[in-house]
């Protein structure tokens, strides 16, 4: 086990920010930590980094407590960006890399590689304040990657990036994962988590509502969507037993059903009413699961 969070609780006075959290992440795994604002994600990241101390439980990486000695092996991208606006990009990134234990010569080589990969070599001698927000984000990302960490913690890494740069960052993260790095990240974009993560947790009010592999989480949701495209009104099918919700669409409707057998019944009833152009059974989206679980927790 690479990273283990065991029964961790963090309180600030009478407020419990994280409550009995359990996470185990194997080496080379990408893990998504999801939750609304205030769910406890950033507090969890700061405890992993040793910036905050848990009131209960413990956190280990490769069987040992995280300390300054492990710092060179960890990369962290905070949600609240922390660049020095007056410093030049090169000076800043080399300085931060040296804090992670890199030699200046190696840091310069790594800097050249990442500036080229993120297609911003022209900003090497620019001050950070001269860059757009998106390019400042790229510089912050490079700061978390250039020392080649084995544990990578990314707090909302895609925030502020356009679709082209999102894909560029995804490719870099996947390369780290394929090289054996352990990656833990948070995102409000459920599609990014579905695309990248093998494992995930959903948090609300500091509590862990859901955890497991993406397949397990979807299977445990117990609901599916059926998409029907037809040229006639499908609203009568919304009252069928086992149909929990119907959402009309331009080409037909999407039905949320409670069990597999209902899909067959929907198909039979729809075919009685006219020709079907498309009938698709879809697994539940992570977005739907998140909305329901977090919504119930806030109710």
PyMOL commands that set and color helices and strands:
alter all, ss='L'
color gray80, all
select helices_A, chain A and resi 41-48+68-73+89-99+104-117+121-123+128-130+133-145+163-178+190-196+214-221+235-239+260-273+286-298
alter helices_A, ss='H'
color red, helices_A
select strands_A, chain A and resi 3-12+15-25+30-35+56-61+64-65+74-77+151-155+182-186+199-204+207-213+224-230+243-249+252-257+276-283
alter strands_A, ss='S'
color yellow, strands_A
deselect
rebuild
show_as cartoon
